Structure formats: structure tokens, C-alpha cells
Amino acid sequence: MHGIQDFHGQKRTDDIVRIVLIASSVISFVLGFAMGSLRVTMGTFSLSTLALSLVVLPPWPMYNKHPVKWLPAQEEPAKTK
């Protein structure tokens, strides 16, 4: 199935996003502060966000290793009037 993530994949994606955004925020701030440039800060953060988007937005197969097994649909009994 294309475009589907299982629950483990969603957790993995959430963890990756959280770690990378925090790390890139700190790195961007430190680089921008050291160079005295807001452009460096925003550029570094923007590039890291773009790279992160390429990792977590497409439905990669690694995010659907534990697909949910749904029960088969049951037919409802006919209603009597």
C-alpha cells in the first residue's frame, strides 16, 4: 500500500522530527551567533528542514514494516420489521 504508515512508523517519524528540529535549531543558532548573521541562521535551519522533509514526508517502506491487520468485515443480520 502506498502512502500508508503504520503506528510504529508514525512513532519513528515523530521521534526523527523532534530530534532533528531541536538539533538543527541549536546548530543554526550557534552558527548564526558565531558568524553574526541572521541569514546564516535562517539558511541553516531552512536547509535542515528541507532535508528533514525529504526523509519523513514520502511514504518510505521503512515506515510500514508493521502493518495493521484488520479483522474481516462482518455482515449485519437482516432486520425484521
Number of C-alpha atoms within 10 A of each C-alpha: 8 9 11 15 22 15 15 15 21 15 13 15 16 12 11 14 17 11 10 15 15 11 14 19 18 14 16 21 20 14 16 19 13 11 12 12 13 14 11 18 22 15 14 19 21 15 12 19 17 11 12 16 12 10 14 17 10 13 15 15 13 12 21 19 13 12 14 10 6 6 6 6 6 6 6 6 6 6 5 4 3
